[in-house]
Amino acid sequence: MKLIYKVILISFFIPAAWAQKIIITYHNDSDRRDMVYEVLTEKLGLPESFITTIETSNPCLRRPEVVLQICIEDSGKIYFPVARRDILRKSFKVFLKDRE
């Protein structure tokens, strides 16, 4: 029953045109990328299919087509150039409820 509820909520709140929900952009810092990916998938329980990692020379260049962009600079600092809070609250709260 919980699975059906999750599927209905996700399909309702996330537009189908947004193929990539969360992207992690980085340049030469795969260790930090792996740490962020692990937090999203293992600690928060987000499906791996929601997350894409992209290595690029300009990781903090905004990508407005996503719900959340996490960029990792060469210095190791992490920024969020795109964070559509309204969609994040509605879409991903179902995963956080399971943790309670």
Long-range contacts (C-beta under 8 A, 24 or more apart in sequence): 2-98, 5-94, 6-94, 6-95, 9-90, 9-91, 9-94, 10-91, 10-94, 13-87, 13-90, 13-91, 14-67, 14-87, 14-91, 18-65, 18-66, 18-67, 20-52, 20-65, 20-66, 21-50, 21-51, 21-66, 21-67, 21-68, 21-91, 22-46, 22-50, 22-51, 22-52, 22-66, 22-67, 22-68, 22-69, 22-70, 23-51, 23-52, 23-53, 23-54, 23-63, 23-66, 23-68, 23-69, 23-70, 24-51, 24-52, 24-53, 24-54, 24-70, 24-71, 24-72, 25-53, 25-54, 25-55, 25-56, 25-59, 25-60, 25-61, 25-63, 25-69, 25-70, 25-71, 25-72, 26-53, 26-54, 26-55, 26-56, 26-59, 26-71, 26-72, 27-55, 27-56, 27-57, 27-58, 27-59, 27-72, 27-73, 27-74, 28-55, 28-74, 29-72, 29-74, 29-76, 30-55, 32-72, 32-76, 32-78, 33-72, 36-70, 36-72, 36-78, 44-92, 44-95, 44-96, 44-99, 45-95, 45-98, 45-99, 46-92, 46-95, 67-91
